[in-house]
Amino acid sequence: MDSTLVATVYWGGMLVLFFFWAYGIASFALDMKNKIIPGIVQYRRGRRAEAEEREREQERDEREQQLY
């Protein structure tokens, strides 16, 4: 077998593997930017809104208790 053919196949295989490795990293970064991080932000915003609503309801209940 010719050594240049072996080297060409080897480097071609490495190039293909590098392409999929780089594609995986780019895909992960885009998923983080477009799905994961906005999901975390929305979750935290919802938790904060729930806490504020609970606090308002508790204050309203306290005022009602004071009236009676």
C-alpha angles and dihedrals in degrees: 000000000000115000093220090057091051091049092047092050091045094051092042090054091047090050091052092048091048090051092055091043092052091044090053093051092047091047091050092049092050091047089052092049098044105031117012102044095043088048092053091047091050091047092051091046090052093048090050091050091049091051091050091049091050090049092050092049092048091051090049091050090049091052090049091050090051091052093056 
